[in-house]
Amino acid sequence: MSLFISQKDDRSELQKRIAAELQRKNQDKSLLADRPDLVDDSQYIKGTKSTSSFSWVWMVAVILATGFIIWLTVISMSR
């Protein structure tokens, strides 16, 4: 069986419903975009500073410490 659409209609009922739903979702998204970003606008972020240029030193220190602990574990298990 097939569905025949009148030639006078530019859109079928399904297309009209889909278009209306997409328009409604688009309006809902635009309302959400007006809300503030709670991460950047929140009170707990005030008074803090961004990561300093020495953050790579801390990362290297953590990696070296982790490697040292693993090395000690391997050495102690082999005895």
Steps between C-alpha positions, in 0.01 A plus 500: 500500500620847435418841635377752247554866580284760339686699237355821643683455828861607504558305819356185644357492851808318625729766354288772662517328839875448472554864399285622791687277745839619374391864529382439856830330593692787343305750709567294813873502424500876452339540843771281655773704333388810691575333834836580661783252495501386861864391498647834396238714674488322835626641827755229575710593195549856622832563674677206336778528250572307185772238473847646517774447246668248734219245478714287271755470783233353727389257230859381445549464877185289532603280207851453643362420846258247353778341298724484808228329704441247221876440473527441876207258487657302215839490674350383830298224330800363315695430822 
